[in-house]
Amino acid sequence: MSYQSDDDALRAALGGDTSAFRWLVEKEQQRIYMIIYAQVRDHTVAKRLTEETFVKAYQNLDRCPRGFSIWLQRIAMNLCIDHQRRTQYEAQDSFVARDEDTQGQAHQSDTNQIARLLSMMEQLPHAQREVIQLRKIDDLTYREIAERLGIPEGHVMSRLFYARKALRAALKTSE
């Protein structure tokens, strides 16, 4: 079945229509996976966190405000933050190794520019990486990013400015 909007499907799901929730999952699954993968850079973890996102959403459907998609993405980001907190110590150790690998790869040909850019993005502070991902991958406006993160638009612009500046500097040094 097809629904006119997320709100229509959400109302039907709240009424017990499991096919309505399935429709929402199918509509949002790829986007949620991409958001999570951009944060965790591990396909297995991204798949697991994507599933957890939808389970958590289903369990809390009655709490969903208007804007199912944004609410769902916020759940996904919170799960990413929780995951990163749990694995912070391990991530610090692997960050040093990835950094060394990235420096070695930076002198290779430009055949894998996307991988290089993603690797450089991993080195950004979480707040900067998050706004870059929301702006460039999810194509959200500054206002939408501010609403999703619960910060002023000016903070979004500032984080984007410093993230872009850091990426430009990293690209220049890798040439």
N, C-alpha and C positions, 0 to 999 in steps of 0.2 A: 504494500500500500504506500501511497505517496501522500505527503502532508504539505500544506501551504507554507508552513513556517516551523521553526524550531518550537515556538510557543504552542502551536497546534499539536505537535508530536508530544511535547512535554505534558500537556493537559491529558492527552490520551494515555500516556504512560502512567501518569498519576492515577488515572482511572482503572489501571490494571491491564492495559493493552501492551503486552510484551513486544509485539511487533513494532509498536511506536518507538520503544526504547531501542530496539534493534536498528530501526531506521536512523535514529540519532547517532548510534555507534558507527554505522556504516558511513554516514555523512562526515563524521569528525575523526574517525580512526587514523587516517593517514596524517592529518594535520597534527594531531596529538603526538603521534609517534615521532614526527619530524621535530616538534618542539622539544620533546624529551631527549631525542638522540642528539640534538644540537647542544644539550647541556651535559649529557653523560658520556657521549662518544663510545658507546658500547651497545651493539645490537641486542645482545641477550638481555642486558639490564633495561634497555629502552622498551623491548617487548614486554618484559615483566611489569615495568612501571606504567606502560600504556594500559595493560590489563587492570592493574590496581586502580588506575584513574577511573575507568569505567565502572568497576565494582564499587568504588567509593561514591561515585556519582549516583549509581542506582540505589545504594543504601540511603542516600541523603536527598533523593529527588524532591521530597517535600520541602526542602530548604533552598531549592534553586530560585534565585532571584530572576528577574527578567534578564534575558541574555544568556541562554544556556551555553553557547559557545565560549564566551568569555569566562563564565563560571567554571566550565570544564577545563579550560586552559589554566586557570588559577589553581585548580586541584592538581593538575599535572606539574605545574611549577613548584607547588608546595611539596609534592612527592619527590621531585628532583632535589630540592633543598634538603629535605630529610635524608635522602640517600647520600648526598654529598657530605652532610654532617656525620653520618655513620661511617663513611669511608675516608674521612679527611686525612687521617694519619697515613693510610695506604696511598692516598692520592698525592700527598707531599713527596713520598718516596718515588712514586712513578713519575711525578712531574719533573724531577731532576733528570731522570733517564730520558723522558720525552724531549726535554729541552736540549739535551745533548744530541739526540737523534735529529731534532729539527735543525740545529745549527749545521750538522753535517749535510743534511738534505738541501739546505738553502743554497748550496753552491752547485747543485745539480741543475740540469736543464729545466725549463719551465713547463715540461710536459704534464706535470701534476700540480698546477697552480691552485686548483681548488683544495686539494689536500693540504698544501702549504698554508693557504689562507685559514682553513679550519684549524690547523695546528696552531697558528698564530692566535686565533681567536681563543683557543683553550688557555692561552697564557694571560689573557685579559682578566682583570678582577671580575668576580661573578656578576656584580651589578652592571658593569659595562658590557659583558658578554650577553647578559640577559636582554638589555635594551637593543643591542645590535641585532640579536636574533628576532626579537619582536618586530623591529622596524623593517629589516631587510628580508627575512625569511617569511614572517607572517604578514608583512606589508600593512602593519597597523599604523594609524596616525599617532602623533605625539599625545593627543588627548586620550586615545584608547589605551596607549601604553601606560599613561599616568593613572588612568582608572584601574587598569589591571593590577598595577604594582602598588597602588595606593600612595603615590607620591605626586608632588606638583609637576606640572608640565616643564617648568624651568629645570628641574632636576633631570628630567628625561633628556632635554636638550644638552645639558651639561655632560651627562654620562655619554651621550652619543658623540659629542665633540671630542672628549678625551679618548674614547674608544677608537674613533676614526684616526685621531692623531697618533695613537700608539700603533695602530695597524699600518699607517703610512710609514712611520719610522721603521717598523719591522720589515716592511717590504723593501725599503731603500737599503737597509743593511744586508738583506738576503740576496741582492742583485749582484 
